[in-house]
Amino acid sequence: MNRTVSTLLLITALSSNALAIGLEEDAFQLAHEIKTHGPTLDPEQRTKISGYFKLVRDMLLKKNAANEKHFCVSRDNDGKAPFMIGFLKDAELIRIDGSHFTSAETCQASLNSGKLVKDGILVCISRDSDGKDPWLFGLLDQAGGLKKMDNTISTSFSDCQKLLNP
């Protein structure tokens, strides 16, 4: 099980075209291990692995040109709401506190509309960290932190996005 999870995290961390062949080999090996050991996994292990698959798919399918470092991930590794903004640091998944969203779509929309600024990336974040109205700008800094900008309150997510990208 640990090798399977380690291999999966390694796959998500690799992005260089020069490593594409190694990545394909790792994916093939992982598929074989899951086929072999999958029937013996307990429900908790299956749920956790399913969450990792969702993470990999989200990373592979993201269309987030201004923000390649961050992506949306289920808070509980179950592929279900709530979602948070996350990033990989040394192959470890880090979830950013205060970045809760009630849906993957809203989380992804926030990242997709993010605005690159000198100190990081501005995104729309729920003021109360509950994924609900009201919203404000949040600065995702280079270290993976989030600084909420209290003077930028909007009554809705769409209003926040309009202010961020007029």
Z-matrix of the N, CA and C atoms (Angstrom, degrees):
N
C 1 1.448
C 2 1.526 1 111.26
N 3 1.332 2 119.16 1 -47.07
C 4 1.459 3 121.37 2 -179.21
C 5 1.517 4 111.52 3 -61.42
N 6 1.344 5 117.31 4 -39.16
C 7 1.464 6 120.41 5 177.71
C 8 1.518 7 110.52 6 -63.57
N 9 1.322 8 116.57 7 -40.15
C 10 1.464 9 120.95 8 179.95
C 11 1.520 10 110.46 9 -61.71
N 12 1.330 11 116.85 10 -49.15
C 13 1.463 12 120.62 11 -179.74
C 14 1.524 13 110.14 12 -65.31
N 15 1.330 14 117.71 13 -42.27
C 16 1.467 15 120.84 14 178.69
C 17 1.516 16 111.16 15 -60.63
N 18 1.331 17 116.32 16 -43.57
C 19 1.458 18 120.23 17 179.40
C 20 1.517 19 110.27 18 -63.48
N 21 1.332 20 116.83 19 -42.57
C 22 1.462 21 120.58 20 179.88
C 23 1.523 22 110.95 21 -62.25
N 24 1.324 23 117.23 22 -43.79
C 25 1.465 24 120.15 23 177.97
C 26 1.518 25 111.32 24 -64.66
N 27 1.313 26 116.99 25 -37.17
C 28 1.461 27 120.56 26 177.03
C 29 1.521 28 110.13 27 -62.41
N 30 1.325 29 116.65 28 -42.98
C 31 1.465 30 120.44 29 179.10
C 32 1.514 31 110.51 30 -59.40
N 33 1.326 32 117.29 31 -42.93
C 34 1.455 33 119.48 32 -178.09
C 35 1.527 34 112.01 33 -68.44
N 36 1.322 35 116.50 34 -28.55
C 37 1.461 36 119.61 35 -177.50
C 38 1.524 37 112.86 36 -79.78
N 39 1.318 38 117.75 37 -24.53
C 40 1.460 39 121.15 38 -176.84
C 41 1.515 40 110.48 39 -82.09
N 42 1.319 41 117.28 40 133.86
C 43 1.455 42 118.73 41 178.19
C 44 1.529 43 112.76 42 -140.31
N 45 1.294 44 119.11 43 -3.23
C 46 1.455 45 122.10 44 -176.81
C 47 1.522 46 111.33 45 -76.18
N 48 1.335 47 116.94 46 136.65
C 49 1.467 48 120.43 47 176.09
C 50 1.519 49 111.69 48 -61.66
N 51 1.319 50 117.40 49 -29.78
C 52 1.458 51 120.57 50 179.16
C 53 1.521 52 111.33 51 -64.74
N 54 1.313 53 117.76 52 -22.23
C 55 1.454 54 121.69 53 -179.33
C 56 1.523 55 112.26 54 -100.05
N 57 1.327 56 118.08 55 8.31
C 58 1.463 57 121.61 56 -174.88
C 59 1.520 58 112.48 57 -58.58
N 60 1.332 59 117.48 58 -41.20
C 61 1.463 60 119.87 59 -179.57
C 62 1.525 61 110.20 60 -65.23
N 63 1.314 62 117.49 61 -44.74
C 64 1.466 63 120.83 62 177.20
C 65 1.515 64 111.32 63 -62.61
N 66 1.308 65 116.58 64 -37.14
C 67 1.458 66 121.59 65 178.40
C 68 1.527 67 110.32 66 -64.01
N 69 1.321 68 116.86 67 -43.85
C 70 1.465 69 120.63 68 178.40
C 71 1.526 70 110.48 69 -62.69
N 72 1.320 71 116.97 70 -41.93
C 73 1.470 72 120.79 71 178.74
C 74 1.522 73 110.88 72 -63.55
N 75 1.344 74 116.78 73 -42.81
C 76 1.464 75 120.36 74 178.01
C 77 1.528 76 110.78 75 -62.82
N 78 1.333 77 116.68 76 -42.23
C 79 1.467 78 120.53 77 179.57
C 80 1.529 79 110.61 78 -62.94
N 81 1.331 80 116.75 79 -41.79
C 82 1.457 81 120.89 80 178.27
C 83 1.528 82 110.49 81 -62.63
N 84 1.332 83 116.57 82 -45.17
C 85 1.467 84 121.19 83 179.35
C 86 1.525 85 110.62 84 -62.78
N 87 1.325 86 116.86 85 -42.70
C 88 1.454 87 121.17 86 178.65
C 89 1.529 88 110.96 87 -61.77
N 90 1.326 89 116.82 88 -44.04
C 91 1.463 90 120.64 89 178.31
C 92 1.529 91 110.43 90 -59.48
N 93 1.328 92 116.32 91 -41.65
C 94 1.466 93 120.67 92 178.72
C 95 1.539 94 110.41 93 -63.27
N 96 1.331 95 116.99 94 -44.45
C 97 1.466 96 120.47 95 -179.34
C 98 1.527 97 111.46 96 -64.10
N 99 1.325 98 116.48 97 -39.28
C 100 1.460 99 119.42 98 179.02
C 101 1.529 100 110.40 99 -67.43
N 102 1.312 101 116.47 100 -40.84
C 103 1.467 102 120.37 101 177.97
C 104 1.529 103 110.07 102 -61.97
N 105 1.323 104 116.94 103 -40.43
C 106 1.457 105 121.94 104 -177.69
C 107 1.533 106 111.89 105 -73.34
N 108 1.321 107 116.59 106 -47.41
C 109 1.466 108 120.97 107 -172.56
C 110 1.529 109 113.59 108 -98.96
N 111 1.320 110 118.24 109 -12.98
C 112 1.463 111 121.96 110 -177.34
C 113 1.514 112 114.95 111 -52.51
N 114 1.334 113 118.09 112 -45.54
C 115 1.472 114 119.20 113 -178.00
C 116 1.536 115 113.91 114 -61.89
N 117 1.335 116 117.84 115 -19.65
C 118 1.465 117 120.22 116 -178.09
C 119 1.529 118 112.79 117 -96.12
N 120 1.325 119 117.88 118 -1.07
C 121 1.464 120 120.89 119 -178.08
C 122 1.528 121 110.61 120 -75.81
N 123 1.325 122 115.73 121 144.66
C 124 1.464 123 118.71 122 175.22
C 125 1.533 124 109.07 123 -83.61
N 126 1.322 125 118.34 124 167.31
C 127 1.477 126 121.40 125 -176.27
C 128 1.532 127 113.79 126 -57.20
N 129 1.317 128 117.47 127 -36.82
C 130 1.467 129 119.77 128 179.82
C 131 1.527 130 110.79 129 -65.51
N 132 1.331 131 116.82 130 -41.70
C 133 1.456 132 120.77 131 178.40
C 134 1.526 133 110.40 132 -64.93
N 135 1.332 134 116.97 133 -41.95
C 136 1.465 135 120.90 134 178.81
C 137 1.530 136 111.00 135 -61.16
N 138 1.334 137 116.08 136 -42.77
C 139 1.468 138 120.72 137 179.61
C 140 1.520 139 110.66 138 -63.71
N 141 1.321 140 116.11 139 -42.55
C 142 1.467 141 120.33 140 -179.53
C 143 1.533 142 110.70 141 -64.31
N 144 1.324 143 117.33 142 -45.39
C 145 1.461 144 120.83 143 178.97
C 146 1.525 145 110.35 144 -64.42
N 147 1.326 146 116.97 145 -39.23
C 148 1.466 147 120.76 146 177.19
C 149 1.526 148 110.66 147 -59.59
N 150 1.336 149 116.27 148 -39.66
C 151 1.466 150 120.62 149 176.85
C 152 1.523 151 111.85 150 -63.36
N 153 1.332 152 116.67 151 -38.74
C 154 1.462 153 120.17 152 177.23
C 155 1.528 154 110.90 153 -66.20
N 156 1.337 155 117.02 154 -39.06
C 157 1.465 156 119.75 155 176.86
C 158 1.523 157 110.23 156 -60.99
N 159 1.325 158 116.53 157 -42.55
C 160 1.466 159 120.60 158 178.57
C 161 1.527 160 109.40 159 -60.57
N 162 1.317 161 116.67 160 -42.01
C 163 1.461 162 121.53 161 178.84
C 164 1.524 163 110.52 162 -60.56
N 165 1.324 164 117.31 163 -46.02
C 166 1.463 165 121.12 164 179.81
C 167 1.522 166 110.15 165 -62.47
N 168 1.329 167 116.84 166 -46.78
C 169 1.471 168 120.07 167 179.70
C 170 1.525 169 111.10 168 -59.80
N 171 1.330 170 115.94 169 -44.15
C 172 1.465 171 119.43 170 179.14
C 173 1.525 172 110.90 171 -60.04
N 174 1.319 173 116.76 172 -41.03
C 175 1.462 174 119.91 173 -179.92
C 176 1.524 175 111.26 174 -67.97
N 177 1.328 176 116.97 175 -39.45
C 178 1.456 177 120.51 176 -178.43
C 179 1.518 178 112.04 177 -70.75
N 180 1.327 179 117.37 178 -33.20
C 181 1.455 180 121.34 179 -173.80
C 182 1.518 181 113.94 180 -97.25
N 183 1.327 182 117.32 181 -4.22
C 184 1.462 183 117.77 182 -175.08
C 185 1.527 184 111.27 183 -64.07
N 186 1.305 185 114.03 184 142.13
C 187 1.468 186 121.16 185 176.20
C 188 1.513 187 106.13 186 -121.47
N 189 1.280 188 115.79 187 71.59
C 190 1.446 189 123.51 188 -166.53
C 191 1.528 190 108.90 189 -129.18
N 192 1.319 191 116.59 190 61.87
C 193 1.463 192 122.15 191 -169.56
C 194 1.526 193 113.25 192 -58.33
N 195 1.333 194 118.13 193 -36.90
C 196 1.458 195 119.90 194 -177.29
C 197 1.524 196 111.39 195 -76.07
N 198 1.307 197 116.68 196 -13.85
C 199 1.450 198 119.77 197 -171.44
C 200 1.523 199 110.50 198 -142.68
N 201 1.310 200 117.17 199 74.90
C 202 1.463 201 121.16 200 -177.09
C 203 1.522 202 113.09 201 -77.30
N 204 1.314 203 118.54 202 -15.43
C 205 1.462 204 121.08 203 -174.94
C 206 1.537 205 111.94 204 -82.29
N 207 1.305 206 118.19 205 -33.34
C 208 1.458 207 122.87 206 -173.25
C 209 1.517 208 112.17 207 -103.08
N 210 1.324 209 116.16 208 155.22
C 211 1.453 210 122.38 209 177.10
C 212 1.522 211 108.06 210 -154.92
N 213 1.332 212 116.13 211 169.34
C 214 1.459 213 121.34 212 -178.94
C 215 1.514 214 109.77 213 -94.74
N 216 1.312 215 115.13 214 139.41
C 217 1.463 216 120.88 215 -178.35
C 218 1.530 217 108.81 216 -143.76
N 219 1.308 218 114.79 217 145.45
C 220 1.459 219 120.58 218 176.48
C 221 1.528 220 108.98 219 -63.75
N 222 1.320 221 116.48 220 135.32
C 223 1.465 222 120.23 221 -178.05
C 224 1.528 223 111.96 222 -59.72
N 225 1.349 224 116.28 223 -36.33
C 226 1.462 225 120.66 224 -173.54
C 227 1.525 226 114.10 225 -105.81
N 228 1.328 227 118.05 226 13.93
C 229 1.470 228 122.04 227 -178.66
C 230 1.517 229 113.05 228 59.89
N 231 1.330 230 117.69 229 27.19
C 232 1.460 231 119.68 230 -179.45
C 233 1.523 232 112.31 231 -112.98
N 234 1.327 233 117.11 232 3.36
C 235 1.456 234 121.54 233 -179.62
C 236 1.516 235 113.42 234 75.16
N 237 1.328 236 117.47 235 9.06
C 238 1.461 237 122.12 236 -177.73
C 239 1.524 238 110.03 237 -119.59
N 240 1.339 239 115.63 238 163.13
C 241 1.458 240 121.73 239 178.46
C 242 1.531 241 109.61 240 -61.94
N 243 1.315 242 116.21 241 153.21
C 244 1.463 243 127.97 242 0.63
C 245 1.530 244 112.34 243 -80.16
N 246 1.340 245 114.64 244 161.37
C 247 1.452 246 122.30 245 178.68
C 248 1.523 247 109.45 246 -112.34
N 249 1.315 248 114.65 247 156.59
C 250 1.459 249 120.99 248 179.43
C 251 1.526 250 108.87 249 -137.45
N 252 1.314 251 115.43 250 162.49
C 253 1.455 252 120.41 251 171.86
C 254 1.521 253 106.76 252 -82.60
N 255 1.330 254 115.12 253 135.15
C 256 1.451 255 119.89 254 -179.98
C 257 1.517 256 110.82 255 -137.88
N 258 1.316 257 115.67 256 172.53
C 259 1.461 258 121.97 257 175.60
C 260 1.519 259 107.94 258 -156.27
N 261 1.306 260 116.49 259 162.78
C 262 1.459 261 121.54 260 177.23
C 263 1.519 262 109.52 261 -98.18
N 264 1.329 263 114.77 262 133.31
C 265 1.463 264 120.90 263 175.44
C 266 1.523 265 105.98 264 -131.60
N 267 1.317 266 116.06 265 114.71
C 268 1.469 267 121.42 266 -177.47
C 269 1.526 268 110.75 267 52.65
N 270 1.334 269 116.36 268 45.89
C 271 1.471 270 124.67 269 178.58
C 272 1.526 271 113.28 270 65.06
N 273 1.329 272 117.53 271 13.85
C 274 1.469 273 121.13 272 176.40
C 275 1.523 274 108.48 273 -109.13
N 276 1.322 275 116.43 274 134.22
C 277 1.458 276 121.57 275 178.22
C 278 1.520 277 109.69 276 -76.79
N 279 1.327 278 116.22 277 123.04
C 280 1.458 279 122.50 278 177.63
C 281 1.524 280 107.66 279 -113.07
N 282 1.328 281 117.16 280 124.20
C 283 1.462 282 122.23 281 175.27
C 284 1.523 283 107.57 282 -97.02
N 285 1.326 284 116.10 283 136.25
C 286 1.460 285 120.83 284 -176.28
C 287 1.523 286 109.49 285 -88.54
N 288 1.333 287 115.61 286 116.05
C 289 1.460 288 121.21 287 178.96
C 290 1.520 289 110.53 288 -57.43
N 291 1.327 290 115.37 289 140.06
C 292 1.455 291 120.62 290 177.20
C 293 1.508 292 113.99 291 85.50
N 294 1.334 293 118.27 292 5.54
C 295 1.469 294 120.71 293 -176.78
C 296 1.535 295 111.23 294 -111.51
N 297 1.312 296 117.08 295 47.86
C 298 1.464 297 121.51 296 -176.36
C 299 1.533 298 111.81 297 -83.60
N 300 1.337 299 114.65 298 142.12
C 301 1.465 300 122.92 299 177.27
C 302 1.521 301 108.60 300 -135.58
N 303 1.317 302 117.52 301 146.48
C 304 1.464 303 120.68 302 -179.46
C 305 1.521 304 112.53 303 -81.45
N 306 1.332 305 117.59 304 -10.86
C 307 1.470 306 120.16 305 177.55
C 308 1.528 307 110.13 306 -147.86
N 309 1.326 308 114.41 307 155.50
C 310 1.464 309 119.95 308 176.97
C 311 1.527 310 109.61 309 -65.71
N 312 1.326 311 116.83 310 -34.61
C 313 1.470 312 120.82 311 -178.78
C 314 1.520 313 111.73 312 -63.50
N 315 1.335 314 117.05 313 -43.13
C 316 1.463 315 120.09 314 179.26
C 317 1.522 316 110.60 315 -67.23
N 318 1.310 317 116.21 316 -41.40
C 319 1.471 318 120.33 317 177.33
C 320 1.521 319 110.28 318 -59.26
N 321 1.336 320 116.86 319 -48.82
C 322 1.459 321 120.86 320 -178.96
C 323 1.521 322 111.43 321 -64.77
N 324 1.336 323 116.77 322 -38.71
C 325 1.472 324 120.48 323 177.81
C 326 1.530 325 110.36 324 -61.96
N 327 1.324 326 116.56 325 -37.97
C 328 1.463 327 120.21 326 178.42
C 329 1.528 328 110.51 327 -63.87
N 330 1.322 329 116.65 328 -44.84
C 331 1.467 330 119.77 329 178.69
C 332 1.523 331 111.70 330 -67.62
N 333 1.332 332 116.64 331 -41.97
C 334 1.468 333 120.40 332 -178.34
C 335 1.517 334 112.10 333 -63.15
N 336 1.326 335 116.82 334 -31.61
C 337 1.460 336 119.99 335 -179.19
C 338 1.528 337 111.91 336 -95.27
N 339 1.333 338 116.42 337 6.61
C 340 1.452 339 120.41 338 179.71
C 341 1.523 340 111.93 339 -58.07
N 342 1.314 341 114.55 340 146.59
C 343 1.472 342 120.67 341 -177.34
C 344 1.529 343 109.18 342 -115.41
N 345 1.326 344 115.00 343 121.85
C 346 1.452 345 121.31 344 178.55
C 347 1.529 346 109.26 345 -69.66
N 348 1.322 347 116.53 346 126.26
C 349 1.465 348 122.48 347 176.12
C 350 1.526 349 108.44 348 -130.12
N 351 1.305 350 116.56 349 174.99
C 352 1.461 351 121.85 350 -175.26
C 353 1.532 352 113.06 351 -54.08
N 354 1.325 353 117.88 352 -43.41
C 355 1.462 354 121.58 353 -173.07
C 356 1.526 355 114.63 354 -96.11
N 357 1.343 356 118.23 355 0.69
C 358 1.456 357 120.37 356 -179.04
C 359 1.515 358 111.55 357 156.75
N 360 1.322 359 115.22 358 -137.87
C 361 1.464 360 121.18 359 -177.92
C 362 1.522 361 108.92 360 -130.76
N 363 1.320 362 116.15 361 127.55
C 364 1.461 363 121.18 362 176.08
C 365 1.524 364 109.19 363 -87.20
N 366 1.324 365 116.50 364 130.99
C 367 1.467 366 122.79 365 177.04
C 368 1.520 367 108.43 366 -136.38
N 369 1.321 368 116.19 367 164.96
C 370 1.460 369 121.11 368 174.77
C 371 1.525 370 109.01 369 -87.49
N 372 1.333 371 115.60 370 128.84
C 373 1.463 372 123.53 371 -175.89
C 374 1.532 373 108.51 372 -131.67
N 375 1.310 374 115.89 373 143.72
C 376 1.461 375 120.63 374 175.73
C 377 1.529 376 109.88 375 -64.30
N 378 1.317 377 116.96 376 129.83
C 379 1.469 378 120.68 377 -177.09
C 380 1.531 379 111.97 378 -59.15
N 381 1.335 380 116.43 379 -40.50
C 382 1.464 381 120.91 380 -175.17
C 383 1.531 382 113.39 381 -95.95
N 384 1.328 383 116.98 382 10.77
C 385 1.469 384 122.82 383 179.57
C 386 1.525 385 112.65 384 58.62
N 387 1.342 386 115.94 385 31.49
C 388 1.460 387 119.83 386 179.52
C 389 1.531 388 112.54 387 -116.76
N 390 1.344 389 116.57 388 2.03
C 391 1.455 390 120.64 389 179.65
C 392 1.511 391 113.79 390 76.29
N 393 1.328 392 116.89 391 13.20
C 394 1.469 393 121.54 392 -177.93
C 395 1.522 394 109.98 393 -124.85
N 396 1.339 395 115.94 394 167.14
C 397 1.463 396 121.67 395 178.37
C 398 1.534 397 109.88 396 -57.29
N 399 1.334 398 117.45 397 149.45
C 400 1.463 399 130.76 398 -3.72
C 401 1.533 400 111.97 399 -82.21
N 402 1.349 401 114.61 400 170.38
C 403 1.460 402 123.09 401 -177.02
C 404 1.515 403 109.96 402 -122.48
N 405 1.308 404 115.88 403 159.57
C 406 1.463 405 121.24 404 175.59
C 407 1.523 406 109.06 405 -151.55
N 408 1.323 407 116.19 406 172.85
C 409 1.457 408 120.38 407 177.45
C 410 1.526 409 109.10 408 -76.14
N 411 1.320 410 115.21 409 141.43
C 412 1.447 411 121.09 410 172.79
C 413 1.515 412 107.98 411 -127.26
N 414 1.309 413 116.80 412 138.84
C 415 1.458 414 121.97 413 179.47
C 416 1.522 415 108.89 414 -100.85
N 417 1.336 416 115.51 415 114.53
C 418 1.465 417 121.19 416 173.12
C 419 1.518 418 106.20 417 -84.92
N 420 1.332 419 116.74 418 110.35
C 421 1.463 420 118.90 419 -175.97
C 422 1.525 421 111.53 420 -85.96
N 423 1.312 422 115.71 421 173.85
C 424 1.462 423 121.96 422 -175.93
C 425 1.533 424 112.65 423 -63.68
N 426 1.331 425 117.27 424 -25.35
C 427 1.464 426 121.35 425 -177.50
C 428 1.524 427 112.58 426 -88.43
N 429 1.333 428 117.10 427 -2.09
C 430 1.461 429 120.08 428 179.77
C 431 1.512 430 113.81 429 95.72
N 432 1.319 431 116.71 430 9.27
C 433 1.458 432 120.29 431 178.57
C 434 1.523 433 111.59 432 -88.78
N 435 1.316 434 115.81 433 168.18
C 436 1.458 435 122.86 434 178.18
C 437 1.514 436 108.83 435 -128.60
N 438 1.327 437 115.83 436 125.33
C 439 1.463 438 120.93 437 176.20
C 440 1.518 439 107.39 438 -116.59
N 441 1.336 440 116.24 439 116.39
C 442 1.459 441 120.45 440 178.91
C 443 1.521 442 109.21 441 -81.46
N 444 1.329 443 115.22 442 138.70
C 445 1.462 444 121.65 443 -178.47
C 446 1.529 445 108.18 444 -104.35
N 447 1.329 446 115.25 445 94.10
C 448 1.464 447 121.62 446 -171.61
C 449 1.520 448 115.11 447 -61.15
N 450 1.317 449 117.97 448 -19.79
C 451 1.462 450 121.04 449 -178.13
C 452 1.531 451 112.86 450 -87.42
N 453 1.332 452 117.84 451 12.29
C 454 1.472 453 121.09 452 -177.23
C 455 1.526 454 111.96 453 -120.99
N 456 1.321 455 117.88 454 33.03
C 457 1.471 456 122.04 455 -174.28
C 458 1.524 457 111.49 456 -66.88
N 459 1.346 458 114.62 457 134.67
C 460 1.467 459 123.54 458 174.39
C 461 1.521 460 108.10 459 -124.63
N 462 1.322 461 116.77 460 148.85
C 463 1.465 462 119.74 461 -177.26
C 464 1.525 463 112.92 462 -75.14
N 465 1.344 464 117.92 463 -20.89
C 466 1.464 465 120.25 464 -178.80
C 467 1.524 466 109.92 465 -142.86
N 468 1.325 467 115.32 466 163.22
C 469 1.461 468 120.82 467 177.98
C 470 1.525 469 110.51 468 -61.74
N 471 1.339 470 116.65 469 -43.57
C 472 1.469 471 119.49 470 -178.56
C 473 1.536 472 111.00 471 -64.69
N 474 1.331 473 117.90 472 -37.19
C 475 1.469 474 120.10 473 176.38
C 476 1.525 475 111.07 474 -64.85
N 477 1.314 476 116.87 475 -40.40
C 478 1.461 477 121.13 476 177.62
C 479 1.537 478 110.44 477 -61.02
N 480 1.329 479 116.36 478 -44.78
C 481 1.452 480 120.17 479 179.37
C 482 1.536 481 111.76 480 -63.48
N 483 1.325 482 116.28 481 -38.69
C 484 1.472 483 120.12 482 178.56
C 485 1.527 484 110.97 483 -64.49
N 486 1.337 485 116.79 484 -38.10
C 487 1.460 486 119.81 485 178.05
C 488 1.531 487 111.65 486 -69.85
N 489 1.322 488 115.51 487 -36.81
C 490 1.463 489 120.57 488 -179.25
C 491 1.530 490 111.86 489 -70.64
N 492 1.312 491 116.27 490 -38.00
C 493 1.470 492 122.46 491 -179.08
C 494 1.522 493 109.98 492 -130.50
N 495 1.348 494 116.17 493 77.17
C 496 1.492 495 119.20 494 -176.99
C 497 1.517 496 112.83 495 -64.14
